[in-house]
Amino acid sequence: MTVYGGWRRTDASRQGAMETQAGFLDRIAGSYWDQVREVINVWCSHLPLEHQKGIRSRLMDRNVDANVHSALWELYVHESLLGSGCSVEIEPTMGTRARKPDFLVSRDGEQFVVEAIWTAERIDDARHGRLAAQLRDAVEKNVESADFVLSMMINTVGRTLPPQKGLKAELSQWLSGLAPGQVAAREARQRSPRYTWREAGWSITFSAIPRRRGSRSGRIIAIYPGVSMFRIDGSPVLGAVEKKGARYGELGLPYIVAVGVAGAFVEDQDIQASLYGSTIDRADAGAGPTLTLAADGYWKPGRDDEHSLVSGVLTVDNPAPGTWTKKSPTLWLSPRAGSFPAPVLPTWSTARLVGNQVDHRPAAAAPHTALGLAQDWPVGDPFPRAPAAVDDTADGTGH
């Protein structure tokens, strides 16, 4: 079953702030994205026929972006298992709770279970909300400049979307009165021209940045936003593993929770702390400093039986087509003596708790080898209209 048709696509513009992930992937033109769609179609065809319809429905969901991201994550995990020499049974009824985990995996006479879950950091910042996204799209649609791009800083957010007619006129008038040479000189002194627009509870500061010579990008917002963001969930990885860890009861096999996590703050030390506990540096009287672990991780120290059902947690930060062949998944191994030992596939790096420290080991093989793709796949530039010398079209959305 084909997910994406082969019809001719002509719109190569970047993803709008209000555009859905499904709509973007089906709409975006270019060789780079043709490669992405082709591989997704092929990976979908490797699923049993009875499961292809469901994954296609999620990939084409224009209401909930999370369905698209989670479907892509499951396809990636499934394909990497197949490419590692595994056979995979999808959603068998298993465990003492008689439920259906994603994958029962067989390799070299051994079996293990993999549950794939995609999660994202939640950001408590109205400047990343729906109204702000609509306003950004309005600026992109209505404001043009051959000489400048904009940095857009939202200072305060109103309760409703303000009228954009005045914003368009005032921004256009401001930009038309600027001279690129003078702006470049001011920018060198870190004094870029700024314009602040206020209406209906909104306050937005724009800075003008000269376009690099030869730039053909039509995008007007180059930088968004230059603001701090606040995570409102302690750890998306911890939440995902707590949700799935005991879902199937006793499986009688090694059980791996595969977490694809998207966010701006995803770092190994945060994942390590969420699983093994935060590191505390203690200095006792008469002794040197010692490292201990706080009881705030999934596998809390001193609780040998707790969460022993999970043999390991497999993580990839910000999984996406452009990183599939380049990022090695990390398998964080359970420190519980009662856990079934987790198998380690060649493309997985490992992290193991030794005492109060974590021992990291690199993968034996590059990640692309399990996917049947070249290391530099997808080949080419996702947005070839943008200049190679400088990214004056980055909008902070990751697209």
C-alpha positions in Angstrom: 0.0 0.0 0.0 1.5 3.3 -1.1 1.5 6.2 1.4 2.6 9.0 -0.9 1.6 9.2 -4.5 4.0 10.0 -7.3 2.2 13.1 -8.5 4.3 16.1 -9.5 4.9 18.5 -6.7 5.8 22.1 -7.3 5.7 23.9 -3.9 9.2 23.8 -2.4 8.6 26.3 0.4 9.4 25.5 4.0 6.8 24.4 6.5 4.5 27.1 7.7 4.0 27.6 11.4 0.4 26.4 11.0 1.0 23.7 8.4 0.5 20.1 9.6 3.4 17.6 9.4 1.3 15.3 7.2 0.4 18.1 4.9 4.0 19.3 4.7 5.4 15.8 3.8 2.8 15.3 1.1 3.2 18.8 -0.3 6.9 19.7 -0.3 8.6 19.4 -3.7 12.2 18.5 -4.4 14.6 15.6 -4.9 15.4 15.5 -1.2 11.8 15.0 -0.2 11.1 12.6 -3.1 13.8 10.4 -1.5 12.2 10.6 1.9 8.7 9.7 0.6 10.1 6.8 -1.4 11.8 5.3 1.6 8.7 5.7 3.8 6.7 4.0 1.1 9.2 1.1 1.0 9.4 0.8 4.7 5.6 0.7 4.9 5.6 -2.1 2.3 7.8 -4.2 4.7 5.0 -4.3 7.2 2.4 -7.1 7.0 -0.5 -6.1 4.8 -2.9 -6.0 7.8 -0.8 -3.3 9.5 -0.1 -1.1 6.5 -3.5 0.6 6.4 -3.2 1.7 10.0 0.3 3.2 9.6 -0.7 5.0 6.4 -3.7 6.5 8.2 -1.5 7.9 10.9 1.1 9.2 8.5 -1.7 11.1 6.6 -3.3 12.4 9.7 -3.7 16.2 9.2 -5.2 16.8 12.7 -2.6 15.4 15.1 1.1 15.8 14.3 2.0 13.4 17.0 0.4 10.6 15.0 2.7 11.3 12.1 5.8 11.5 14.3 5.0 8.3 16.2 4.2 6.4 13.0 7.6 7.5 11.5 9.3 6.4 14.7 7.7 3.0 14.6 8.7 2.6 11.0 12.3 3.5 11.7 12.5 1.1 14.7 10.9 -1.7 12.7 13.2 -1.2 9.7 16.3 -1.0 11.9 15.4 -4.3 13.5 14.9 -6.0 10.1 18.1 -4.6 8.8 20.0 -6.0 11.8 19.0 -9.5 10.9 15.9 -9.8 13.0 12.6 -11.2 12.2 9.7 -9.2 13.7 6.2 -10.2 14.6 3.9 -7.1 15.1 1.5 -6.8 18.0 1.3 -10.4 19.3 -0.8 -11.0 22.3 1.7 -11.4 25.2 2.4 -11.1 28.9 0.4 -11.7 32.0 -1.9 -8.9 31.0 -2.6 -10.4 27.6 -1.9 -7.1 25.7 -0.1 -6.4 22.4 3.3 -4.9 22.5 4.6 -3.4 19.2 7.2 -6.0 18.3 8.2 -9.5 19.2 11.8 -9.8 17.8 13.8 -12.9 17.0 17.5 -13.0 16.3 20.1 -15.7 16.5 17.8 -18.1 18.4 16.8 -15.5 21.0 13.7 -13.4 21.4 13.0 -10.0 23.0 10.2 -7.5 23.0 10.3 -3.9 21.8 7.7 -1.2 22.5 8.2 2.0 20.5 6.9 5.3 21.8 7.5 8.8 20.5 7.3 11.7 22.9 8.1 15.4 22.9 9.0 18.1 25.4 6.1 20.3 26.3 7.1 24.0 26.4 5.2 26.4 28.6 5.5 29.5 26.4 2.7 31.2 24.6 5.1 32.5 22.1 5.1 28.9 20.7 1.3 28.7 20.7 -1.3 28.7 18.0 -1.9 32.5 17.9 1.8 33.2 17.6 2.1 30.6 14.8 -0.7 32.3 12.9 0.9 35.7 13.3 4.2 34.3 12.0 2.5 32.9 9.0 0.8 36.2 8.4 4.2 38.0 8.4 5.7 35.4 6.0 2.7 35.8 3.6 2.4 39.6 3.6 5.8 41.1 4.1 8.5 41.0 1.5 12.0 42.4 1.2 14.7 41.8 -1.4 17.4 43.3 0.9 16.6 42.0 4.4 15.4 39.2 6.5 14.0 39.6 10.0 14.6 38.4 13.5 11.2 38.2 15.2 11.0 38.5 19.0 7.6 38.2 20.7 7.7 40.1 23.9 4.1 39.8 25.0 1.2 37.7 23.6 -2.3 39.1 23.3 -5.5 37.1 24.0 -6.7 37.3 20.4 -5.0 37.5 17.0 -4.5 41.2 16.1 -5.4 42.6 12.7 -2.4 42.2 10.4 -3.1 45.0 7.9 -1.4 47.6 10.0 1.5 45.3 10.8 2.1 44.6 7.1 2.1 48.3 6.2 4.3 49.5 9.1 6.9 46.7 8.6 7.0 47.2 4.9 7.5 51.0 5.3 10.2 50.5 7.9 12.1 48.0 5.8 11.9 50.2 2.6 13.5 53.1 4.5 16.6 51.0 5.4 19.8 51.0 3.4 21.6 47.6 3.3 25.1 49.1 3.6 24.2 51.2 6.6 22.4 48.3 8.3 25.5 46.0 7.8 27.7 48.6 9.4 25.4 48.9 12.4 25.1 45.1 12.6 28.9 44.9 12.8 28.7 47.2 15.9 25.9 44.9 17.3 23.3 47.6 16.8 20.9 46.2 14.2 17.9 48.4 13.4 14.9 47.4 15.5 11.2 48.1 15.2 8.7 47.3 17.9 5.0 46.9 17.0 2.3 47.0 19.6 -1.4 46.3 19.3 -4.1 44.4 21.2 -1.9 43.2 23.9 0.9 42.1 21.6 4.4 43.5 21.6 6.8 42.2 18.9 10.3 43.5 18.2 11.8 43.0 14.7 15.4 43.3 13.8 16.6 43.8 10.2 19.4 41.6 8.9 20.9 42.1 5.4 20.4 39.2 3.1 23.6 37.6 2.0 24.6 38.4 -1.5 23.2 35.9 -3.9 20.5 34.7 -1.5 17.3 33.7 -3.4 15.3 32.6 -0.4 11.9 34.2 -0.3 11.5 33.6 3.5 11.4 36.8 5.5 11.7 35.5 9.1 15.2 34.3 9.6 15.4 33.9 13.4 12.4 33.0 15.7 12.3 33.3 18.6 15.2 34.7 20.6 13.5 33.8 23.8 13.9 31.4 26.7 11.5 28.4 26.9 10.4 26.6 30.0 9.9 22.8 30.1 6.8 21.9 32.0 7.4 18.1 32.2 10.5 17.0 34.2 11.6 14.5 31.6 9.8 13.2 28.5 11.9 10.0 28.6 11.1 9.2 32.2 7.4 9.8 31.5 7.4 7.6 28.4 9.1 4.7 30.2 6.9 5.0 33.3 3.9 4.8 30.9 5.1 1.7 29.1 7.3 -0.1 31.6 4.7 -2.3 33.3 2.0 -2.1 30.6 2.3 -5.8 29.6 3.0 -7.4 33.0 5.5 -10.3 33.0 6.6 -11.1 29.5 9.2 -13.8 30.3 11.6 -12.1 27.8 13.9 -9.1 27.6 11.8 -6.0 27.2 13.1 -2.8 25.6 11.2 0.5 25.5 12.3 2.5 22.5 11.8 6.2 23.0 12.1 8.7 20.2 12.1 12.1 21.9 11.8 15.5 20.3 12.7 18.8 21.9 15.2 21.6 22.2 16.7 20.4 25.5 17.3 16.7 24.8 20.8 15.8 26.1 22.4 12.6 27.3 22.9 13.8 30.8 19.2 14.6 31.1 18.3 11.1 29.8 20.9 9.6 32.2 19.5 11.4 35.1 15.9 10.4 34.2 16.8 6.7 34.1 19.6 6.3 36.7 19.1 9.3 38.9 20.7 12.8 39.1 24.4 12.8 40.1 25.2 14.4 43.5 28.7 15.4 44.4 29.1 14.9 48.1 32.1 16.0 50.2 32.1 14.3 53.6 34.3 15.6 56.5 37.7 14.0 56.4 37.1 12.3 53.0 37.3 13.4 49.4 34.3 14.1 47.2 32.2 11.2 46.3 29.5 10.8 43.6 26.1 9.4 44.5 22.8 9.1 42.7 19.6 10.7 43.8 16.4 8.6 44.0 14.8 10.6 41.1 15.3 8.3 38.2 13.4 5.3 36.8 15.8 2.8 38.3 16.2 4.3 41.8 19.2 3.2 43.7 18.6 0.7 46.6 15.3 -0.6 45.1 16.5 -3.8 43.5 13.1 -5.2 42.5 11.5 -2.0 41.2 11.1 -1.6 37.5 13.0 -4.8 36.8 10.5 -5.7 34.0 12.3 -3.3 31.6 15.6 -4.6 30.4 16.7 -1.4 28.7 15.6 1.9 27.2 16.6 2.7 23.7 16.7 6.4 22.9 17.2 8.6 19.9 16.9 12.4 20.3 15.0 14.3 17.6 14.5 11.4 15.2 13.7 12.6 11.7 14.4 11.6 8.1 17.5 13.8 8.0 19.0 12.1 11.1 17.9 8.5 10.6 21.2 7.4 9.0 23.4 9.5 11.2 22.4 9.1 14.8 23.2 5.9 16.7 20.5 4.8 19.1 21.6 4.4 22.7 20.5 1.5 24.8 20.4 2.3 28.5 20.8 -1.0 30.2 18.8 -1.9 33.3 21.0 -2.1 36.5 18.5 -4.5 38.1 19.8 -8.0 38.7 16.3 -9.3 38.2 15.9 -7.9 34.7 16.3 -10.2 31.7 19.6 -9.2 29.9 18.9 -6.9 26.9 20.4 -7.9 23.6 22.6 -5.3 21.9 22.3 -4.8 18.2 25.4 -3.7 16.2 24.1 -0.2 15.5 23.3 0.5 19.1 25.6 2.3 21.5 25.2 1.3 25.1 25.1 3.0 28.5 25.6 0.8 31.7 25.6 1.9 35.3 28.8 0.8 37.0 28.8 1.8 40.6 27.6 5.4 40.6 28.9 6.2 37.2 27.7 5.4 33.7 30.0 3.5 31.2 29.3 4.5 27.6 30.3 2.2 24.7 30.1 3.1 21.0 28.1 1.2 18.5 29.9 -1.5 16.6 28.4 -0.4 13.2 27.1 2.9 11.7 23.4 3.4 12.0 22.8 3.6 8.2 24.0 0.0 7.8 20.8 -1.4 9.4 18.6 0.8 7.2 20.0 -0.2 3.8 20.7 3.5 3.1 23.8 5.5 2.3 25.3 7.4 5.2 24.7 10.7 3.4 21.0 9.9 2.7 18.9 11.8 1.8 21.2 13.3 -0.8 21.0 17.0 -1.5 19.7 20.1 0.1 16.1 20.0 1.6 15.6 23.6 0.6 18.0 24.3 -2.3 16.8 27.9 -2.7 18.5 28.9 0.5 22.2 30.0 0.3 24.8 27.6 1.3 27.0 30.2 3.0 24.5 31.2 5.7 21.3 29.9 7.0 19.1 33.0 6.7 15.9 30.9 6.7 16.1 29.1 10.0 12.9 29.6 11.8 13.4 27.6 15.0 10.8 25.0 14.1 13.3 22.3 13.0 12.0 22.2 9.5 
